[in-house]
Structure formats: C-alpha cells, structure tokens
Amino acid sequence: MSLIRIGELARRAGVKIDTIRFYERQGILPEVFRRQSGYREYPPETVAVVQFIKRAQGLGFRLREAAELAKLRAVPRSACSQAVRHARDKVAEIEQKMRELEAMRDALSELLAACAQRGGPACCPIIETLSGDAVAATPKRRRKGADA
C-alpha cells in the first residue's frame, strides 16, 4: 500500500490542505504517520472518507454529524437504521429552518408593502420597525429542542 501526502489527498478529495488539517485537529481524521521530515502520509482510502464528509455537508449535515455518518461506513448493514435516524433528524431540522425563513420573508414582504403604500417623505416603515417595539413581532430563530 502506497501512502499519499497531504497535498495529493487534498487534490484527490477536492478540498484544500487546510481542510485536511482542520479535520485532523477536530479528530475527524485520525493522526497519521509523519516522516522524519514532518510530511504527513495518508492511506489512499482517506480520500473516500474526506469526499464522504464533504458530500454529507453538502446535504446539510454539520461536520460532527458527517463524521458520525462516515464512521457508520465501517459497520455492518445494521448501521443503516442509524443513518436513517440521522437523515430524518436532518430533514426535520431543514423543515424548521424553512418555516423560519418563510416567516422572515413574510415579515419583510409586509414591510416592503408598507413602504410602497407610504410614499412621500415620511419615515421608512422598515427603519421604524427595526428601531421600535415592532421588532418583537418579527420572527425569532428557535434553537433546536426549544419549547414551542
């Protein structure tokens, strides 16, 4: 088995060298062999791990979540139920974010409509709303697991 250096790993995986170093610092990738010169050397299968993590992130998984999914690759088929749970949780999170974004869009649309109706030199409804108590009426982001 021939080992590859960090630059080659980054090139094959389609990421920057700093990404590989960051993954190492975060414990996402295990520490690897270093030559006396200090060069890191990785097994070629590390390319697939990094690509897997980047694809998972592309679907909205956070780095830690993507790393957990990557670990499931080495587990027998029973890991599928865990992957399904992660995916369902992510879908629920995305749906919540979509509801929040729609509420923000609606609030801004109302403010834009108020601006269009106002006309003239009067103060801007957007500035008024953001400056006063009306801010309380704007949608607030809820943290995951917060009470409704």
N, CA and C of each residue as an Amber inpcrd file, in Angstrom:
protein
   444
   0.8460000  -1.1710000   0.0000000   0.0000000   0.0000000   0.0000000
   0.8930000   1.2350000   0.0000000   0.6680000   2.1180000  -0.9700000
   1.4820000   3.3260000  -1.0170000   0.7110000   4.4750000  -0.3730000
   1.3850000   5.1690000   0.4910000   0.7780000   6.2940000   1.2030000
   0.8500000   7.5410000   0.3410000  -0.0520000   8.4840000   0.5970000
  -0.0520000   9.7380000  -0.1570000   0.1360000  10.9120000   0.8010000
   0.7310000  11.9570000   0.2830000   0.9590000  13.1600000   1.0840000
  -0.3070000  14.0070000   1.1310000  -0.2920000  14.9650000   2.0240000
  -1.4640000  15.7930000   2.2680000  -1.9180000  16.5500000   1.0130000
  -0.9900000  17.0550000   0.2290000  -1.3470000  17.7770000  -0.9930000
  -2.0770000  16.8890000  -1.9840000  -1.5880000  15.6600000  -2.1210000
  -2.2280000  14.7080000  -3.0300000  -3.6090000  14.3150000  -2.5070000
  -3.7210000  14.1140000  -1.2020000  -5.0190000  13.7940000  -0.5950000
  -6.0090000  14.9240000  -0.8650000  -5.5910000  16.1530000  -0.6140000
  -6.4670000  17.2990000  -0.8270000  -6.8870000  17.3950000  -2.2920000
  -5.9450000  17.2120000  -3.2070000  -6.2540000  17.2910000  -4.6390000
  -7.2620000  16.2290000  -5.0390000  -7.0200000  14.9950000  -4.6290000
  -7.9310000  13.8910000  -4.9960000  -9.3150000  14.0620000  -4.3840000
  -9.3690000  14.5950000  -3.1580000 -10.6470000  14.7500000  -2.4590000
 -11.3780000  16.0280000  -2.8760000 -10.6660000  16.9250000  -3.5510000
 -11.2890000  18.1670000  -3.9960000 -11.4560000  19.1980000  -2.8910000
 -10.5230000  19.1980000  -1.9390000 -10.5730000  20.1590000  -0.8320000
  -9.2150000  20.8420000  -0.7220000  -9.1420000  21.8150000   0.1650000
  -7.8740000  22.4940000   0.4160000  -7.0940000  21.7400000   1.4920000
  -5.8080000  21.9300000   1.4990000  -4.9440000  21.3040000   2.5040000
  -5.3920000  21.7080000   3.9060000  -5.7960000  22.9650000   4.0650000
  -6.2560000  23.4340000   5.3780000  -7.4700000  22.6410000   5.8730000
  -8.2940000  22.1740000   4.9520000  -9.4540000  21.3570000   5.3380000
  -8.9900000  20.0630000   5.9720000  -7.9950000  19.4380000   5.3640000
  -7.4560000  18.1870000   5.9020000  -6.8790000  18.4390000   7.2940000
  -6.1020000  19.4870000   7.4260000  -5.5080000  19.8120000   8.7320000
  -6.5870000  20.0960000   9.7750000  -7.6380000  20.8120000   9.3630000
  -8.7420000  21.1110000  10.2760000  -9.4290000  19.8190000  10.7270000
  -9.6960000  18.9220000   9.7800000 -10.3270000  17.6400000  10.1230000
  -9.4710000  16.8690000  11.1240000  -8.1640000  16.9490000  10.9640000
  -7.2650000  16.2750000  11.9110000  -7.3640000  16.9040000  13.2970000
  -7.3180000  18.2330000  13.3430000  -7.4050000  18.9200000  14.6450000
  -8.7270000  18.6270000  15.3460000  -9.7980000  18.4540000  14.5730000
 -11.1210000  18.1850000  15.1310000 -11.3150000  16.7060000  15.4760000
 -10.3290000  15.8720000  15.1240000 -10.4420000  14.4410000  15.3950000
 -11.3040000  13.7070000  14.3890000 -11.6340000  14.3650000  13.2810000
 -12.4460000  13.7370000  12.2320000 -11.5970000  12.7150000  11.4820000
 -10.3730000  13.0780000  11.2190000  -9.4140000  12.1520000  10.6170000
  -8.3990000  11.7830000  11.6960000  -8.0130000  10.5310000  11.7360000
  -7.0330000  10.1320000  12.7480000  -5.6520000  10.7150000  12.4420000
  -4.8500000  10.8220000  13.4800000  -3.4670000  11.2520000  13.2770000
  -2.7990000  10.2320000  12.3680000  -1.9500000  10.7130000  11.5200000
  -1.3120000   9.8260000  10.5480000   0.1930000   9.8090000  10.7320000
   0.7990000   8.8760000  10.0430000   2.2540000   8.7380000  10.0660000
   2.9070000   9.9960000   9.5140000   3.9630000  10.4250000  10.1710000
   4.7650000  11.5420000   9.6630000   6.1910000  11.0590000   9.4460000
   6.7080000  11.4250000   8.3230000   8.1180000  11.1360000   8.0580000
   8.9830000  11.9830000   8.9760000  10.2520000  11.6780000   9.0040000
  11.1730000  12.4890000   9.7930000  11.1570000  13.9400000   9.3200000
  10.8560000  14.1430000   8.0610000  10.8020000  15.4940000   7.5060000
   9.5580000  16.2490000   7.9850000   8.6080000  15.5230000   8.5950000
   7.3800000  16.1490000   9.0790000   6.2040000  15.9970000   8.1330000
   6.4600000  15.4750000   6.9110000   5.3730000  15.2860000   5.9590000
   4.3890000  14.2390000   6.4640000   3.1070000  14.5630000   6.3450000
   2.0640000  13.6020000   6.6990000   1.8860000  12.6400000   5.5310000
   1.6050000  11.3840000   5.8560000   1.3100000  10.3940000   4.8230000
   0.0410000   9.6550000   5.2000000  -0.8590000   9.5550000   4.2380000
  -2.1990000   9.0080000   4.4640000  -2.4190000   7.7630000   3.6250000
  -3.2130000   6.8330000   4.1540000  -3.6230000   5.7100000   3.3090000
  -4.5670000   6.2410000   2.2250000  -4.5210000   5.6850000   1.0260000
  -5.3430000   6.1920000  -0.0790000  -6.8440000   6.2060000   0.2170000
  -7.3230000   5.3110000   1.0980000  -8.7630000   5.2790000   1.3930000
  -9.2410000   6.5270000   2.1470000  -8.3120000   7.3420000   2.6190000
  -8.6760000   8.5880000   3.2900000  -9.3830000   9.5290000   2.3200000
  -9.0560000   9.4210000   1.0370000  -9.7150000  10.2410000   0.0120000
 -11.2290000  10.0130000   0.0670000 -11.6450000   8.7580000   0.1210000
 -13.0750000   8.4320000   0.1520000 -13.7390000   8.9670000   1.4150000
 -13.0340000   8.9330000   2.5240000 -13.5890000   9.4430000   3.7840000
 -13.8370000  10.9450000   3.6760000 -12.8540000  11.6810000   3.1710000
 -12.9890000  13.1340000   3.0390000 -14.1130000  13.4680000   2.0520000
 -14.1830000  12.7630000   0.9500000 -15.2490000  13.0020000  -0.0280000
 -16.6220000  12.7060000   0.5750000 -16.7280000  11.6390000   1.3430000
 -17.9740000  11.2800000   2.0140000 -18.4150000  12.4190000   2.9350000
 -17.4850000  12.9320000   3.7300000 -17.8000000  14.0130000   4.6710000
 -18.2610000  15.2580000   3.9140000 -17.5820000  15.6040000   2.8450000
 -17.9660000  16.7910000   2.0730000 -19.3490000  16.6080000   1.4390000
 -19.6540000  15.4190000   0.9480000 -20.9910000  15.1680000   0.3760000
 -22.0630000  15.2930000   1.4560000 -21.7910000  14.7500000   2.6290000
 -22.7470000  14.8420000   3.7400000 -22.9620000  16.3060000   4.1250000
 -21.8920000  17.0830000   4.1620000 -22.0290000  18.5020000   4.4640000
 -22.8530000  19.2100000   3.3850000 -22.6930000  18.7680000   2.1500000
 -23.4710000  19.3310000   1.0550000 -24.9670000  19.0910000   1.2160000
 -25.3270000  18.0660000   1.9790000 -26.7390000  17.7770000   2.2650000
 -27.2150000  18.4520000   3.5540000 -26.3440000  19.2500000   4.1570000
 -26.7500000  20.0000000   5.3320000 -26.2700000  19.4470000   6.6570000
 -25.5700000  18.3240000   6.6440000 -25.0650000  17.7730000   7.8980000
 -23.8990000  18.6210000   8.3860000 -23.8630000  18.8710000   9.6860000
 -22.7290000  19.5630000  10.2880000 -21.5270000  18.6250000  10.2550000
 -20.3590000  19.1730000  10.4810000 -19.1400000  18.3820000  10.3920000
 -19.1850000  17.1740000  11.3160000 -19.5740000  17.3710000  12.5580000
 -19.6370000  16.2460000  13.5170000 -20.6350000  15.1910000  13.0640000
 -21.7800000  15.6310000  12.5460000 -22.7910000  14.6930000  12.0530000
 -22.2450000  13.9060000  10.8600000 -21.5570000  14.6020000   9.9650000
 -20.9680000  13.9450000   8.7940000 -19.9220000  12.9260000   9.2290000
 -19.1420000  13.2770000  10.2430000 -18.1220000  12.3540000  10.7540000
 -18.7710000  11.1180000  11.3640000 -19.8830000  11.3020000  12.0820000
 -20.6000000  10.1500000  12.6480000 -21.0960000   9.2330000  11.5360000
 -21.6400000   9.8340000  10.4910000 -22.1040000   9.0290000   9.3620000
 -20.9380000   8.2940000   8.6980000 -19.8080000   8.9630000   8.5950000
 -18.6330000   8.3320000   7.9830000 -18.1960000   7.1080000   8.7810000
 -18.3020000   7.1870000  10.1100000 -17.9380000   6.0390000  10.9480000
 -18.8660000   4.8520000  10.7020000 -20.1160000   5.1440000  10.3500000
 -21.0860000   4.0730000  10.0970000 -20.7260000   3.2500000   8.8590000
 -19.8940000   3.8240000   7.9760000 -19.4930000   3.1050000   6.7560000
 -18.8000000   1.7890000   7.0830000 -18.1190000   1.7640000   8.2170000
 -17.3350000   0.5830000   8.5810000 -18.1580000  -0.4570000   9.3450000
 -19.3980000  -0.1220000   9.6540000 -20.2580000  -1.0060000  10.4450000
 -21.1390000  -1.8130000   9.4910000 -21.4980000  -3.0240000   9.8850000
 -22.3850000  -3.8230000   9.0210000 -23.7150000  -3.1200000   8.7430000
 -24.5350000  -3.7340000   7.9410000 -25.8040000  -3.1620000   7.4870000
 -26.6880000  -2.6150000   8.6010000 -26.5380000  -3.0890000   9.8050000
 -27.3740000  -2.5960000  10.8990000 -27.1860000  -1.0960000  11.1060000
 -26.1060000  -0.5470000  10.5890000 -25.8430000   0.8840000  10.7070000
 -26.8420000   1.6990000   9.8880000 -27.5310000   1.0630000   8.9580000
 -28.4870000   1.7730000   8.1170000 -29.5640000   2.4430000   8.9650000
 -30.0320000   1.7850000  10.0030000 -31.0780000   2.3840000  10.8420000
 -30.5630000   3.6510000  11.5180000 -29.2940000   3.6630000  11.8950000
 -28.7100000   4.8660000  12.4920000 -28.6000000   5.9850000  11.4550000
 -28.2230000   5.6250000  10.2440000 -28.1250000   6.6190000   9.1740000
 -29.5070000   7.1880000   8.8560000 -30.5220000   6.3290000   8.8690000
 -31.8870000   6.7910000   8.6220000 -32.3120000   7.7700000   9.7110000
 -31.9850000   7.4720000  10.9590000 -32.3230000   8.3720000  12.0640000
 -31.6540000   9.7340000  11.8670000 -30.3770000   9.7220000  11.5070000
 -29.6660000  10.9800000  11.2570000 -30.3390000  11.7590000  10.1240000
 -30.6970000  11.0650000   9.0600000 -31.3180000  11.7280000   7.9090000
 -32.6890000  12.2960000   8.2780000 -33.4760000  11.5410000   9.0310000
 -34.7980000  12.0460000   9.4550000 -34.6520000  13.2750000  10.3370000
 -33.6970000  13.2410000  11.2550000 -33.4510000  14.4040000  12.1140000
 -33.0620000  15.6160000  11.2760000 -32.2390000  15.3940000  10.2660000
 -31.7930000  16.4920000   9.4090000 -32.9590000  17.0490000   8.6000000
 -33.8200000  16.1840000   8.0890000 -34.9990000  16.6520000   7.3400000
 -35.8790000  17.5120000   8.2460000 -36.1110000  17.0760000   9.4800000
 -36.9230000  17.8560000  10.4240000 -36.2840000  19.2120000  10.6940000
 -34.9710000  19.2340000  10.8490000 -34.2540000  20.4930000  11.0830000
 -34.3800000  21.4170000   9.8790000 -34.2460000  20.8800000   8.6910000
 -34.3560000  21.6800000   7.4660000 -35.7750000  22.2360000   7.3280000
 -36.7850000  21.4140000   7.6280000 -38.1700000  21.8750000   7.5450000
 -38.4180000  23.0130000   8.5310000 -37.8560000  22.9250000   9.7330000
 -37.9950000  24.0020000  10.7180000 -37.3380000  25.2770000  10.2010000
 -36.1530000  25.1410000   9.6260000 -35.4670000  26.3150000   9.0720000
 -36.2860000  26.9340000   7.9450000 -36.9110000  26.0850000   7.1300000
 -37.7430000  26.5910000   6.0310000 -38.9290000  27.3920000   6.5800000
 -39.5540000  26.8990000   7.6560000 -40.6580000  27.6360000   8.2700000
 -40.1740000  28.9880000   8.7910000 -39.0100000  28.9900000   9.4210000
 -38.4530000  30.2420000   9.9350000 -38.1360000  31.2100000   8.8000000
 -37.5520000  30.7030000   7.7190000 -37.2310000  31.5600000   6.5810000
 -38.4980000  32.1130000   5.9300000 -39.5390000  31.2970000   5.8240000
 -40.8020000  31.7660000   5.2570000 -41.3990000  32.8700000   6.1280000
 -41.3170000  32.7250000   7.4570000 -41.8300000  33.7500000   8.3640000
 -41.0370000  35.0490000   8.1970000 -39.7210000  34.9480000   8.0480000
 -38.9010000  36.1330000   7.8310000 -39.2550000  36.7940000   6.5070000
 -39.4210000  35.9820000   5.4640000 -39.7910000  36.5120000   4.1480000
 -41.1300000  37.2400000   4.2270000 -42.1090000  36.6310000   4.8940000
 -43.4280000  37.2470000   5.0170000 -43.3470000  38.5750000   5.7650000
 -42.5800000  38.6170000   6.8610000 -42.4370000  39.8550000   7.6320000
 -41.7880000  40.9420000   6.7850000 -40.7510000  40.5890000   6.0440000
 -40.0970000  41.5800000   5.1830000 -41.0090000  42.0130000   4.0410000
 -41.7710000  41.1000000   3.4950000 -42.7080000  41.4440000   2.4210000
 -43.7510000  42.4400000   2.9070000 -44.2350000  42.2400000   4.1430000
 -45.1980000  43.1800000   4.7270000 -44.5680000  44.5580000   4.8820000
 -43.3210000  44.5920000   5.3270000 -42.6370000  45.8800000   5.4800000
 -42.4320000  46.5460000   4.1200000 -42.0890000  45.7750000   3.1160000
 -41.9190000  46.3360000   1.7710000 -43.2360000  46.8890000   1.2440000
 -44.3280000  46.1780000   1.5090000 -45.6450000  46.6480000   1.0760000
 -45.9940000  47.9440000   1.7890000 -45.6510000  48.0380000   3.0670000
 -45.9090000  49.2690000   3.8210000 -45.0990000  50.4210000   3.2430000
 -43.8880000  50.1560000   2.8060000 -43.0540000  51.1980000   2.1900000
 -43.6990000  51.6900000   0.8960000 -44.1830000  50.7610000   0.1050000
 -44.7830000  51.1180000  -1.1800000 -46.0440000  51.9500000  -0.9820000
 -46.8000000  51.6670000   0.0720000 -48.0460000  52.4000000   0.3280000
 -47.7770000  53.7720000   0.9300000 -46.7000000  53.8930000   1.6370000
 -46.4020000  55.1220000   2.3680000 -46.1600000  56.2810000   1.4050000
 -45.1900000  56.1160000   0.5220000 -44.8490000  57.1970000  -0.4030000
 -44.4980000  58.4720000   0.3490000 -44.0630000  59.4550000  -0.3160000
 -43.7740000  60.7540000   0.2940000 -42.5620000  60.7270000   1.2080000
 -42.3700000  61.8270000   1.9430000 -41.1530000  61.9800000   2.7580000
 -41.2350000  61.3260000   4.1350000 -42.3170000  60.6200000   4.4370000
 -42.4670000  60.0140000   5.7620000 -41.3470000  59.0240000   6.0350000
 -41.1390000  58.7390000   7.3050000 -40.0850000  57.8100000   7.7220000
 -40.3490000  56.4130000   7.1550000 -39.3200000  55.7030000   6.9430000
 -39.3860000  54.3610000   6.3430000 -39.9540000  53.3430000   7.3410000
 -40.9910000  52.5920000   6.9670000 -41.5520000  51.5780000   7.8600000
 -40.5400000  50.5120000   8.2730000 -39.5920000  50.2250000   7.4110000
 -38.5810000  49.2160000   7.7520000 -37.7170000  49.7400000   8.8950000
 -37.2600000  50.9870000   8.7780000 -36.4300000  51.5940000   9.8180000
 -37.2360000  51.7400000  11.1050000 -38.4990000  52.1820000  10.9800000
 -39.3550000  52.3160000  12.1550000 -39.5120000  50.9890000  12.8860000
 -39.7670000  49.9400000  12.1350000 -39.9910000  48.6260000  12.7290000
 -38.7360000  48.1180000  13.4250000 -37.6040000  48.2700000  12.7760000
 -36.3580000  47.7860000  13.3560000 -35.8920000  48.6520000  14.5260000
 -36.3920000  49.8770000  14.6140000 -35.9960000  50.7800000  15.6900000
 -36.8770000  50.6710000  16.9270000 -38.1190000  50.1950000  16.7600000
 -39.0580000  50.2530000  17.8680000 -39.5060000  48.9070000  18.3810000
 -40.6230000  48.9360000  19.1020000 -41.1880000  47.7230000  19.6960000
 -41.6840000  46.7300000  18.6540000 -41.8700000  47.1750000  17.4370000
 -42.3630000  46.2670000  16.4040000 -41.3890000  45.1240000  16.1480000
 -40.1330000  45.2820000  16.5840000 -39.1430000  44.2150000  16.4010000
 -39.6240000  42.9420000  17.0850000 -40.3330000  43.0810000  18.1950000
 -40.8270000  41.8980000  18.9070000 -41.7670000  41.0730000  18.0460000
 -42.3730000  41.7150000  17.0390000 -43.3050000  40.9960000  16.1750000
 -42.6020000  40.2380000  15.0660000 -41.3140000  40.4940000  14.8730000
 -40.5920000  39.7940000  13.8190000 -40.2550000  38.3910000  14.2820000
 -40.1790000  37.4240000  13.3580000 -39.9120000  36.0420000  13.7530000
 -38.5380000  35.8870000  14.3770000 -38.4770000  35.0860000  15.4010000
 -37.2010000  34.8150000  16.0550000 -36.7950000  33.3920000  15.7530000
 -35.5160000  33.1830000  15.6080000 -34.9970000  31.8370000  15.3620000
 -35.1000000  31.0400000  16.6440000 -35.5950000  29.8340000  16.5290000
 -35.6870000  28.9410000  17.6770000 -34.5310000  27.9790000  17.6350000
 -33.9910000  27.7030000  18.7960000 -32.9240000  26.7160000  18.8860000
 -33.5230000  25.3320000  18.8740000 -32.7590000  24.4070000  18.3410000
 -33.1950000  23.0210000  18.2880000 -33.4960000  22.5610000  19.7080000
 -34.6840000  21.9700000  19.8790000 -35.0650000  21.4380000  21.1770000
 -35.7290000  22.4700000  22.0710000 -35.8930000  23.7230000  21.5790000
 -36.5340000  24.7500000  22.4040000 -38.0260000  24.4720000  22.4870000
 -38.6240000  24.8520000  23.5920000 -40.0710000  24.6630000  23.7630000
 -40.8160000  25.5560000  22.7890000 -41.9710000  25.1060000  22.3540000
 -42.7750000  25.8780000  21.3990000 -43.5450000  26.9680000  22.0930000
